[in-house]
Amino acid sequence: MRLSLALVMGLSGPAMAQDILEARLVAPTDRYAHAVLGDALEWGGLELVLSDARRLRFTLPESHVFEDITARLGDFDGDGRDEVMVVETSLTQGAALAIYDINGRRAATAYIGQPNRWLAPAGWGDFDGDGRIDIAYVDRPHLARNLVFVRLEGDRLVERARAQGFTNHRIGDSSIAGGTLRCQGRDMLVIASADWSRKLTVTLGPDGVQARDSGPWPTQGPDLTCR
C-alpha cells in the first residue's frame, strides 16, 4: 500500500526515465512526540531531484512521519539506478524501513508494532560476496538491539538474517554510528556491541550473521576507511 501523495514540481512530462540525483527530508513536523534523535521535530515529506532538474515531493499523511537523520541514495536492487532508503514511522505502530523510488514508496518492512519504537539504518553492501546488495539496520537499538539484514526483491524487503547483541545509536544522538567498510573488494559492516564496549566487523555467511571483534569501540566513532 502506498501511503504517500506525489507532487511533481518543475517541468511537465513523465518522470519514469529519470534518475534520482538528490534526496532530502522536508516539511518538519512536531506531530510525533518521540524525540529519539534529540529534538521534537520529524519530517512530513521527501523531496527528490531528478536528472532533468525536476523535483518530486512525497507527502506523508498526518498518521506518519519520516523519523530519520537523512534520506540515503543507493542502488539497492542492482538495476543501475538509485533508490532512496529512509525510516518511515507510524504514529501508532512505530518505525519501519522504507525504500522509495520515483513512483513513491516501493517497499517497506513491517512496522515494529507500537509507538515510540524505532530502528536505525546501519549500512548496505554485498556482505556475503554473492554480487547482490543487502541492507542492514538495527531493530530497536536501545532495547532489542537486533541486527537485521534485508534484500530488496521487487516490491518487498525480504529478511535474510537476524542476530541479537548490536547497536548503533544512543537515545538523543543526532547521528547514527558505524557504517559500511569496503576492503579488498569485500563489504563489511562496522557496528558496536550492545554495550558499546567493542567494535564489531560483520559479514554474512552460510549460517547467517558473522561478527568479528575488532577491538574497543573508539570514543570518536570508528574509522570507515580501508587501511
C-alpha positions in Angstrom: 0.0 0.0 0.0 1.4 3.4 -0.9 0.8 5.9 1.9 2.3 8.9 0.1 1.0 11.5 -2.3 3.4 12.5 -5.1 3.5 16.2 -6.2 5.6 16.9 -9.2 7.2 20.3 -9.2 9.0 21.8 -12.2 8.8 20.9 -15.8 5.9 18.7 -17.1 6.3 15.3 -18.7 6.9 11.7 -17.5 9.4 11.1 -14.7 9.7 7.3 -15.5 13.0 7.5 -17.4 14.8 9.9 -14.9 17.4 9.1 -12.4 17.4 10.4 -8.8 20.3 12.7 -8.2 19.4 14.0 -4.7 17.1 13.2 -1.9 16.2 15.1 1.2 13.7 15.2 4.0 11.4 18.2 4.1 8.4 19.6 5.9 9.5 19.5 9.5 6.6 18.5 11.9 6.1 18.0 15.6 3.2 15.7 15.3 5.1 12.7 16.7 6.4 13.2 20.3 9.3 10.7 20.4 12.4 12.8 20.1 14.7 9.8 19.8 17.1 11.8 17.6 17.4 14.7 20.1 14.6 17.1 19.2 10.9 17.3 18.8 10.8 17.6 15.0 10.5 14.8 12.4 9.7 15.2 8.7 6.5 15.1 6.8 7.8 14.8 3.3 10.6 13.5 1.0 11.9 15.5 -1.9 13.8 14.0 -4.9 15.8 15.9 -7.5 15.7 14.1 -10.9 18.4 14.1 -13.6 16.4 16.5 -15.7 16.3 19.0 -12.8 12.6 18.3 -11.9 11.6 17.8 -8.3 9.3 15.2 -6.8 7.8 15.6 -3.4 6.1 12.7 -1.5 4.0 14.0 1.4 3.0 11.6 4.2 -0.4 11.5 5.7 -0.9 13.0 9.2 -0.6 9.5 10.7 3.0 9.1 9.6 6.4 10.8 9.7 9.9 10.3 8.4 11.9 9.7 11.6 15.4 9.9 10.4 18.5 12.0 10.1 18.8 11.9 6.3 17.5 10.2 3.1 20.0 7.8 1.7 20.6 7.3 -2.0 21.8 3.8 -3.2 21.2 1.3 -5.9 19.6 -1.3 -3.6 18.3 -3.6 -6.3 21.3 -3.6 -8.7 19.4 -2.1 -11.7 21.9 0.7 -12.1 19.6 3.4 -10.7 19.5 4.8 -7.2 16.6 4.4 -4.9 16.1 6.1 -1.5 16.2 4.5 2.0 14.5 6.2 4.9 12.9 5.4 8.2 9.1 5.9 8.0 7.2 5.8 11.2 3.5 5.3 12.0 2.3 7.3 15.0 0.6 4.3 16.3 2.7 1.4 15.1 6.3 2.7 15.3 9.1 2.6 12.8 9.6 0.7 9.5 12.5 0.8 7.0 11.2 2.0 3.6 12.5 2.2 0.1 11.3 5.0 -2.2 11.7 5.4 -6.0 10.3 8.0 -8.4 6.9 6.3 -8.1 6.7 6.6 -4.3 7.1 4.1 -1.6 8.2 0.9 -3.3 8.9 -1.5 -0.3 9.0 -1.5 3.5 9.5 -3.7 6.4 6.6 -4.3 8.8 6.2 -1.6 11.5 7.7 -2.6 14.8 4.2 -2.7 16.3 3.8 0.1 18.9 4.6 3.8 19.1 8.0 5.2 20.3 9.8 2.2 18.9 12.5 2.9 16.3 15.0 1.3 14.1 18.4 2.7 12.8 19.8 2.0 9.3 23.3 0.6 9.6 24.6 0.3 6.1 24.3 -1.6 2.8 26.6 -3.6 0.6 27.5 -7.1 -0.7 28.1 -8.6 2.7 28.1 -12.2 1.6 30.0 -11.9 -1.7 27.2 -13.0 -4.0 27.2 -9.8 -6.0 23.9 -8.5 -4.6 23.2 -5.7 -2.2 21.9 -6.3 1.3 20.6 -3.6 3.7 21.4 -3.7 7.4 19.5 -2.0 10.2 19.2 -2.3 14.0 15.8 -3.1 15.2 15.3 -1.1 18.4 18.9 -0.1 19.1 18.2 0.9 22.6 16.0 -2.1 23.6 16.0 -5.3 21.5 19.4 -4.5 19.7 18.7 -6.9 16.9 20.9 -6.5 13.7 18.7 -7.4 10.7 19.7 -7.9 7.0 17.1 -7.5 4.3 17.2 -7.6 0.5 15.1 -5.6 -1.9 13.2 -8.2 -4.0 10.8 -6.4 -6.4 8.4 -4.5 -4.2 9.4 -6.4 -0.9 12.2 -6.1 1.6 12.9 -9.8 2.4 14.7 -10.6 5.6 17.8 -12.7 5.2 19.4 -12.8 8.6 19.0 -11.5 12.2 21.1 -11.6 15.3 21.0 -10.0 18.8 23.7 -8.0 20.6 24.3 -5.0 18.4 23.6 -1.2 18.5 24.5 1.9 16.5 22.5 4.7 18.3 22.2 6.2 21.7 18.9 7.9 22.7 19.1 11.6 21.9 22.0 11.4 19.5 21.6 13.2 16.1 23.8 10.8 14.3 24.0 7.0 13.7 27.3 5.3 14.4 29.2 2.9 12.1 28.5 2.0 8.5 29.9 0.0 5.6 33.6 -0.6 5.1 34.9 -1.9 1.8 38.3 -3.5 1.8 40.0 -5.6 -0.8 36.8 -6.0 -2.8 34.7 -7.1 0.2 32.0 -5.2 2.0 31.8 -5.4 5.8 29.5 -3.7 8.3 31.1 -1.8 11.2 28.9 -1.6 14.3 29.0 -1.5 18.1 28.4 -4.3 20.5 25.2 -4.0 22.6 27.0 -2.3 25.5 29.2 -0.1 23.3 32.3 -1.7 24.5 33.5 -3.4 21.3 33.8 -2.6 17.6 32.4 -5.4 15.6 33.0 -6.1 11.9 30.1 -8.1 10.4 29.6 -10.1 7.2 27.0 -12.7 6.2 27.9 -16.4 5.8 26.0 -19.7 5.2 25.0 -19.7 8.9 23.8 -16.0 8.9 25.5 -13.1 10.8 29.2 -13.5 11.3 30.7 -10.9 13.7 34.4 -10.4 14.4 35.7 -8.4 17.4 37.9 -5.6 16.0 38.9 -4.0 19.3 37.5 -1.4 21.7 34.8 0.9 20.4 36.5 4.2 19.7 35.3 7.3 21.6 35.0 9.4 18.4 33.4 6.6 16.4 35.0 4.1 14.0 37.2 4.8 11.0 35.4 3.5 7.9 38.5 3.8 5.6 40.3 0.7 4.4 44.0 0.8 5.6 
